[in-house]
């Protein structure tokens, strides 16, 4: 089973995981790591290492990160670079992406990554309301 480390600036990771559990139910092998204003990059590195250690050494691990290029991305990408055979990383985390990740966690890591990239994009939509033109009467 694919394990997830959800990583963000601030409490976003914790909140989105809690929301996903409300919608999809509790999930195993989901860790959250938050990077707070008063923390240093070393704190983040330590928390990421602790999160990965929660999983079995044979588990494939996917980091779901809020933002490309930020401190959480940089720290997680260093871990992934050292374990490319069993770890991956996707940024742009949103709730539809996370929920979908739970449904495909039995697939190979590379397939999940490609699928979640598409799911994340599909999850972004806008509401378009049609307005009738003509009389202003009710």
C-alpha atoms as a printed R data frame, in Angstrom:
    type eleno elety resid chain resno       x      y       z
1   ATOM     1    CA   UNK     A     1   0.000  0.000   0.000
2   ATOM     2    CA   UNK     A     2   1.253  3.443  -0.935
3   ATOM     3    CA   UNK     A     3   2.002  5.690   2.049
4   ATOM     4    CA   UNK     A     4   1.518  9.458   1.957
5   ATOM     5    CA   UNK     A     5   3.333 12.354   3.589
6   ATOM     6    CA   UNK     A     6   1.228 15.505   3.245
7   ATOM     7    CA   UNK     A     7   3.444 18.565   3.662
8   ATOM     8    CA   UNK     A     8   2.667 22.275   3.818
9   ATOM     9    CA   UNK     A     9   3.444 25.737   5.012
10  ATOM    10    CA   UNK     A    10   1.376 26.299   8.161
11  ATOM    11    CA   UNK     A    11  -1.515 24.055   9.186
12  ATOM    12    CA   UNK     A    12  -2.813 23.399   5.659
13  ATOM    13    CA   UNK     A    13  -1.556 19.787   5.616
14  ATOM    14    CA   UNK     A    14  -3.282 18.932   8.879
15  ATOM    15    CA   UNK     A    15  -6.534 20.587   7.817
16  ATOM    16    CA   UNK     A    16  -6.726 18.990   4.381
17  ATOM    17    CA   UNK     A    17  -6.030 15.529   5.798
18  ATOM    18    CA   UNK     A    18  -8.750 15.994   8.427
19  ATOM    19    CA   UNK     A    19 -11.150 17.134   5.689
20  ATOM    20    CA   UNK     A    20 -10.266 14.140   3.534
21  ATOM    21    CA   UNK     A    21 -10.984 11.776   6.439
22  ATOM    22    CA   UNK     A    22 -14.387 13.431   6.947
23  ATOM    23    CA   UNK     A    23 -15.234 12.732   3.313
24  ATOM    24    CA   UNK     A    24 -13.470  9.424   2.625
25  ATOM    25    CA   UNK     A    25 -12.967  7.930   6.093
26  ATOM    26    CA   UNK     A    26  -9.830  7.348   8.134
27  ATOM    27    CA   UNK     A    27  -6.829  6.130   6.194
28  ATOM    28    CA   UNK     A    28  -3.738  4.213   7.216
29  ATOM    29    CA   UNK     A    29  -0.217  5.347   6.407
30  ATOM    30    CA   UNK     A    30  -0.948  9.043   6.068
31  ATOM    31    CA   UNK     A    31   1.426 11.408   7.854
32  ATOM    32    CA   UNK     A    32   1.276 15.188   7.966
33  ATOM    33    CA   UNK     A    33   4.184 17.586   8.279
34  ATOM    34    CA   UNK     A    34   3.703 21.300   8.779
35  ATOM    35    CA   UNK     A    35   6.366 23.978   8.493
36  ATOM    36    CA   UNK     A    36   5.677 26.796  10.931
37  ATOM    37    CA   UNK     A    37   6.842 30.431  10.913
38  ATOM    38    CA   UNK     A    38   9.064 29.962  13.946
39  ATOM    39    CA   UNK     A    39  10.831 26.869  12.570
40  ATOM    40    CA   UNK     A    40  14.111 26.474  10.749
41  ATOM    41    CA   UNK     A    41  14.711 24.228   7.726
42  ATOM    42    CA   UNK     A    42  16.479 21.772  10.048
43  ATOM    43    CA   UNK     A    43  13.229 21.365  12.008
44  ATOM    44    CA   UNK     A    44  11.403 20.582   8.789
45  ATOM    45    CA   UNK     A    45  14.047 18.051   7.738
46  ATOM    46    CA   UNK     A    46  13.746 16.304  11.101
47  ATOM    47    CA   UNK     A    47   9.940 16.175  10.939
48  ATOM    48    CA   UNK     A    48   9.999 14.765   7.408
49  ATOM    49    CA   UNK     A    49  12.480 12.062   8.418
50  ATOM    50    CA   UNK     A    50  10.287 11.148  11.402
51  ATOM    51    CA   UNK     A    51   7.224 10.956   9.160
52  ATOM    52    CA   UNK     A    52   8.930  8.572   6.739
53  ATOM    53    CA   UNK     A    53  10.160  6.414   9.626
54  ATOM    54    CA   UNK     A    54   6.524  5.718  10.585
55  ATOM    55    CA   UNK     A    55   6.187  3.578   7.454
56  ATOM    56    CA   UNK     A    56   7.682  0.205   6.607
57  ATOM    57    CA   UNK     A    57  11.053  0.289   4.857
58  ATOM    58    CA   UNK     A    58   9.469 -1.441   1.863
59  ATOM    59    CA   UNK     A    59   6.546  0.997   1.516
60  ATOM    60    CA   UNK     A    60   6.400  3.268  -1.476
61  ATOM    61    CA   UNK     A    61   5.999  6.840  -0.240
62  ATOM    62    CA   UNK     A    62   4.417  9.759  -2.038
63  ATOM    63    CA   UNK     A    63   4.951 13.279  -0.751
64  ATOM    64    CA   UNK     A    64   1.972 15.529  -1.490
65  ATOM    65    CA   UNK     A    65   3.235 19.085  -1.089
66  ATOM    66    CA   UNK     A    66   1.445 22.415  -1.187
67  ATOM    67    CA   UNK     A    67   3.793 24.520  -3.320
68  ATOM    68    CA   UNK     A    68   6.596 23.966  -5.828
69  ATOM    69    CA   UNK     A    69   9.883 25.573  -4.773
70  ATOM    70    CA   UNK     A    70   9.046 26.330  -1.137
71  ATOM    71    CA   UNK     A    71  10.878 25.005   1.890
72  ATOM    72    CA   UNK     A    72   8.579 21.959   2.274
73  ATOM    73    CA   UNK     A    73   9.160 21.076  -1.398
74  ATOM    74    CA   UNK     A    74  12.916 21.555  -1.130
75  ATOM    75    CA   UNK     A    75  13.240 19.404   1.985
76  ATOM    76    CA   UNK     A    76  10.975 16.625   0.688
77  ATOM    77    CA   UNK     A    77  12.660 16.588  -2.716
78  ATOM    78    CA   UNK     A    78  16.009 15.898  -1.045
79  ATOM    79    CA   UNK     A    79  14.550 12.799   0.600
80  ATOM    80    CA   UNK     A    80  12.951 11.656  -2.651
81  ATOM    81    CA   UNK     A    81  16.258 12.156  -4.511
82  ATOM    82    CA   UNK     A    82  17.898  9.699  -2.109
83  ATOM    83    CA   UNK     A    83  15.130  7.084  -2.570
84  ATOM    84    CA   UNK     A    84  13.940  7.433  -6.160
85  ATOM    85    CA   UNK     A    85  13.162  3.727  -6.416
86  ATOM    86    CA   UNK     A    86  10.379  3.951  -3.831
87  ATOM    87    CA   UNK     A    87   9.485  7.624  -3.330
88  ATOM    88    CA   UNK     A    88   7.897 10.383  -5.372
89  ATOM    89    CA   UNK     A    89   6.588 13.921  -4.963
90  ATOM    90    CA   UNK     A    90   3.640 15.879  -6.355
91  ATOM    91    CA   UNK     A    91   2.926 19.556  -5.653
92  ATOM    92    CA   UNK     A    92  -0.221 21.650  -5.968
93  ATOM    93    CA   UNK     A    93  -2.040 19.642  -3.335
94  ATOM    94    CA   UNK     A    94  -5.808 20.046  -3.287
95  ATOM    95    CA   UNK     A    95  -8.633 18.089  -1.678
96  ATOM    96    CA   UNK     A    96  -9.836 16.263  -4.820
97  ATOM    97    CA   UNK     A    97  -6.251 15.142  -5.441
98  ATOM    98    CA   UNK     A    98  -5.833 13.800  -1.915
99  ATOM    99    CA   UNK     A    99  -9.134 11.918  -1.948
100 ATOM   100    CA   UNK     A   100  -8.301 10.426  -5.335
101 ATOM   101    CA   UNK     A   101  -4.903  9.362  -4.003
102 ATOM   102    CA   UNK     A   102  -6.658  7.130  -1.479
103 ATOM   103    CA   UNK     A   103  -8.541  5.357  -4.272
104 ATOM   104    CA   UNK     A   104  -5.426  4.491  -6.299
105 ATOM   105    CA   UNK     A   105  -2.923  3.716  -3.573
106 ATOM   106    CA   UNK     A   106  -2.711  0.076  -4.647
107 ATOM   107    CA   UNK     A   107  -1.216  1.045  -8.046
108 ATOM   108    CA   UNK     A   108   2.481  1.536  -8.891
109 ATOM   109    CA   UNK     A   109   3.963  4.833  -7.751
110 ATOM   110    CA   UNK     A   110   4.683  6.206 -11.238
111 ATOM   111    CA   UNK     A   111   1.114  5.505 -12.320
112 ATOM   112    CA   UNK     A   112  -0.299  7.208  -9.221
113 ATOM   113    CA   UNK     A   113   1.836 10.304  -9.789
114 ATOM   114    CA   UNK     A   114   0.658 10.714 -13.380
115 ATOM   115    CA   UNK     A   115  -2.949 10.120 -12.350
116 ATOM   116    CA   UNK     A   116  -2.817 12.667  -9.524
117 ATOM   117    CA   UNK     A   117  -1.353 15.348 -11.764
118 ATOM   118    CA   UNK     A   118  -4.448 15.067 -13.929
119 ATOM   119    CA   UNK     A   119  -6.824 14.772 -10.974
120 ATOM   120    CA   UNK     A   120  -5.400 17.931  -9.418
121 ATOM   121    CA   UNK     A   121  -6.079 19.875 -12.618
122 ATOM   122    CA   UNK     A   122  -9.567 18.444 -13.032
123 ATOM   123    CA   UNK     A   123 -10.376 19.452  -9.446
124 ATOM   124    CA   UNK     A   124 -10.040 23.121 -10.385
125 ATOM   125    CA   UNK     A   125 -13.321 24.409 -11.780
126 ATOM   126    CA   UNK     A   126 -15.370 27.540 -11.722
127 ATOM   127    CA   UNK     A   127 -19.072 28.095 -11.288
128 ATOM   128    CA   UNK     A   128 -20.678 29.699 -14.289
129 ATOM   129    CA   UNK     A   129 -24.154 31.013 -13.681
130 ATOM   130    CA   UNK     A   130 -26.316 31.647 -16.677
131 ATOM   131    CA   UNK     A   131 -28.281 34.855 -16.596
132 ATOM   132    CA   UNK     A   132 -31.456 35.450 -18.494
133 ATOM   133    CA   UNK     A   133 -31.458 38.585 -20.582
134 ATOM   134    CA   UNK     A   134 -34.617 40.535 -21.122
135 ATOM   135    CA   UNK     A   135 -37.186 42.067 -18.848
136 ATOM   136    CA   UNK     A   136 -36.167 42.874 -15.329
137 ATOM   137    CA   UNK     A   137 -39.568 41.741 -14.071
138 ATOM   138    CA   UNK     A   138 -39.846 39.039 -11.457
